[in-house]
Amino acid sequence: MALSDNKTSARRVRLPLVQEQVRVGKRRRATGKVRVRTVVDETKEIASGTLQKEHAEVTRIPVNRPVSEVPGVRTADDVTIVPVLEEVLVIEKQLILKEELHIRRRVTTEKVQLPVSLKKQRAIIERVEPEAKPRK
């Protein structure tokens, strides 16, 4: 408020007030590009493993003895015994155990190595700078 020459009358004076404000914003701007490509590398390696083989060894054991009924297949230790029968004509009919097959299994192991191709993919990332824009 300001005073005038006349002390009895007061004048009103308006003073404008000013205030600054800040506004924050953002905009997109390309600063560069990224290029990603994949490459497949192939390597040669040796694959190792163990193979197992099973062999059957058959031994014929002559028996030639009469039996009253058909014997079943049986196992003794690691041998499977299979009866082989034959009917023969005599005054009476009877079963003759002709022979037995003794089958023994043998297991062998063998290490093998085979060449194999393995593929592995990897990514290559390259930064590409943006093109310069001419100023207007």
C-alpha positions as a Python dict, from the first residue, in 0.01 Angstrom:
ca = {
    (1, 'M'): (0, 0, 0),
    (2, 'A'): (138, 344, -94),
    (3, 'L'): (69, 677, 79),
    (4, 'S'): (-15, 993, -108),
    (5, 'D'): (55, 1358, -34),
    (6, 'N'): (-273, 1388, 141),
    (7, 'K'): (-224, 1205, 466),
    (8, 'T'): (-591, 1174, 535),
    (9, 'S'): (-689, 993, 219),
    (10, 'A'): (-523, 664, 149),
    (11, 'R'): (-513, 518, -200),
    (12, 'R'): (-510, 159, -272),
    (13, 'V'): (-248, 27, -509),
    (14, 'R'): (-254, -321, -643),
    (15, 'L'): (69, -512, -676),
    (16, 'P'): (64, -818, -900),
    (17, 'L'): (223, -1132, -752),
    (18, 'V'): (410, -1366, -982),
    (19, 'Q'): (486, -1731, -918),
    (20, 'E'): (689, -1967, -1135),
    (21, 'Q'): (587, -2329, -1176),
    (22, 'V'): (786, -2621, -1301),
    (23, 'R'): (639, -2878, -1537),
    (24, 'V'): (834, -3199, -1594),
    (25, 'G'): (760, -3411, -1897),
    (26, 'K'): (926, -3671, -2109),
    (27, 'R'): (937, -3759, -2474),
    (28, 'R'): (1080, -4049, -2664),
    (29, 'R'): (1401, -4004, -2848),
    (30, 'A'): (1594, -4274, -3026),
    (31, 'T'): (1952, -4278, -2903),
    (32, 'G'): (2053, -4588, -3089),
    (33, 'K'): (1942, -4930, -3210),
    (34, 'V'): (2036, -5282, -3118),
    (35, 'R'): (2070, -5564, -3368),
    (36, 'V'): (2050, -5921, -3240),
    (37, 'R'): (2141, -6218, -3454),
    (38, 'T'): (2200, -6579, -3370),
    (39, 'V'): (2482, -6799, -3483),
    (40, 'V'): (2491, -7179, -3465),
    (41, 'D'): (2828, -7329, -3374),
    (42, 'E'): (2886, -7697, -3438),
    (43, 'T'): (3139, -7897, -3244),
    (44, 'K'): (3261, -8251, -3293),
    (45, 'E'): (3273, -8461, -2980),
    (46, 'I'): (3313, -8826, -2896),
    (47, 'A'): (3013, -8990, -2731),
    (48, 'S'): (3112, -9276, -2501),
    (49, 'G'): (2890, -9549, -2366),
    (50, 'T'): (2885, -9911, -2259),
    (51, 'L'): (2709, -10171, -2470),
    (52, 'Q'): (2601, -10502, -2328),
    (53, 'K'): (2575, -10823, -2527),
    (54, 'E'): (2418, -11146, -2415),
    (55, 'H'): (2525, -11477, -2565),
    (56, 'A'): (2346, -11811, -2521),
    (57, 'E'): (2553, -12126, -2506),
    (58, 'V'): (2352, -12445, -2565),
    (59, 'T'): (2484, -12784, -2448),
    (60, 'R'): (2292, -13101, -2536),
    (61, 'I'): (2292, -13358, -2252),
    (62, 'P'): (2163, -13704, -2357),
    (63, 'V'): (1930, -13861, -2097),
    (64, 'N'): (1730, -14142, -2273),
    (65, 'R'): (1521, -14236, -1970),
    (66, 'P'): (1146, -14304, -1952),
    (67, 'V'): (932, -14047, -1766),
    (68, 'S'): (571, -14070, -1653),
    (69, 'E'): (484, -13705, -1715),
    (70, 'V'): (624, -13410, -1906),
    (71, 'P'): (891, -13235, -1696),
    (72, 'G'): (876, -12856, -1687),
    (73, 'V'): (1143, -12605, -1776),
    (74, 'R'): (1364, -12542, -1473),
    (75, 'T'): (1663, -12333, -1369),
    (76, 'A'): (1969, -12453, -1180),
    (77, 'D'): (2217, -12178, -1085),
    (78, 'D'): (2254, -11969, -1401),
    (79, 'V'): (2147, -12256, -1637),
    (80, 'T'): (1798, -12293, -1783),
    (81, 'I'): (1710, -12658, -1851),
    (82, 'V'): (1457, -12729, -2127),
    (83, 'P'): (1339, -13094, -2160),
    (84, 'V'): (1315, -13245, -2511),
    (85, 'L'): (1070, -13538, -2536),
    (86, 'E'): (1007, -13812, -2785),
    (87, 'E'): (735, -14070, -2806),
    (88, 'V'): (851, -14417, -2901),
    (89, 'L'): (635, -14713, -2993),
    (90, 'V'): (685, -15015, -2773),
    (91, 'I'): (439, -15264, -2646),
    (92, 'E'): (322, -14987, -2431),
    (93, 'K'): (353, -14620, -2493),
    (94, 'Q'): (582, -14430, -2259),
    (95, 'L'): (756, -14097, -2247),
    (96, 'I'): (1132, -14103, -2290),
    (97, 'L'): (1330, -13802, -2182),
    (98, 'K'): (1545, -13782, -2491),
    (99, 'E'): (1775, -13497, -2389),
    (100, 'E'): (1794, -13175, -2195),
    (101, 'L'): (1914, -12847, -2331),
    (102, 'H'): (2129, -12663, -2078),
    (103, 'I'): (2131, -12293, -2170),
    (104, 'R'): (2382, -12069, -1997),
    (105, 'R'): (2368, -11694, -2051),
    (106, 'R'): (2689, -11499, -2062),
    (107, 'V'): (2689, -11119, -2046),
    (108, 'T'): (2976, -10917, -2186),
    (109, 'T'): (3024, -10542, -2183),
    (110, 'E'): (3204, -10333, -2439),
    (111, 'K'): (3295, -9965, -2430),
    (112, 'V'): (3226, -9781, -2754),
    (113, 'Q'): (3308, -9432, -2874),
    (114, 'L'): (3123, -9269, -3162),
    (115, 'P'): (3184, -8925, -3313),
    (116, 'V'): (2876, -8702, -3289),
    (117, 'S'): (2801, -8343, -3395),
    (118, 'L'): (2656, -8112, -3131),
    (119, 'K'): (2505, -7773, -3217),
    (120, 'K'): (2494, -7476, -2980),
    (121, 'Q'): (2325, -7146, -3059),
    (122, 'R'): (2459, -6814, -2931),
    (123, 'A'): (2336, -6455, -2968),
    (124, 'I'): (2547, -6167, -3096),
    (125, 'I'): (2426, -5821, -2992),
    (126, 'E'): (2552, -5512, -3177),
    (127, 'R'): (2471, -5150, -3096),
    (128, 'V'): (2387, -4942, -3405),
    (129, 'E'): (2421, -4565, -3368),
    (130, 'P'): (2125, -4359, -3496),
    (131, 'E'): (2161, -4168, -3818),
    (132, 'A'): (2238, -3797, -3764),
    (133, 'K'): (1940, -3575, -3853),
    (134, 'P'): (2022, -3249, -4035),
    (135, 'R'): (1931, -2936, -3838),
    (136, 'K'): (1671, -2707, -3991),
}
